[in-house]
Amino acid sequence: MNNISDEELLALQAAHVEVTTSQWQQVRRRILIRALVVIGLILSRALLLHLFPQTYEPLVFGSSAVAAADLQSLIATRLWVGAGLGGIYFYALMTNSYIRSVSVLALMVPVTLIWADLQMFLISSFPEFTPVVTIGLGLRLAAIYLLAMNYIDIRR
């Protein structure tokens, strides 16, 4: 005799499965597409940094004399960290495990980076706000918007 309701069964499920199967099937494709677009935005921003290092060197390193290799190593380090976090995000998306926690983390990282960008670009170089910096900032804002939409879809 089964006296357990469907809601009780869902509550008893493993703690790591955070989005119900029926809801997950509805939003999974949309979330994956947005995540792939975010990866494209991040890679295009990295390409922008690689192609125009003269725009970012004085902003990132100040007046100290640094080589373009220092900026390239900074870009590579951020990309490796981003690849690790992106791998965790895609694993959570594919397995529906810890998806809410990982989506919060995926949203917090670019928000903290945009805060650093706002301090570095807007405050220190407002009169010399170049189109390259504007495009980079726009790419980061678009990535944050898409990750926020993923978070909202997961939380529903």
Secondary structure, DSSP 8 states (H G I E B T S, - for coil): -----HHHHHHHS-TTB-S-HHHHHHHHHHHHHHHHHHHHHHHHHHHHHHH-HHHHHHHHHTTS---HHHHHHHHHHHHHHHHHHHHHHHHHHHHTBSHHHHHHHHHHHHHHHHHHHIIIIIITSGGG--HHHHHHHHHHHHHHHHHHHHHHHHH-
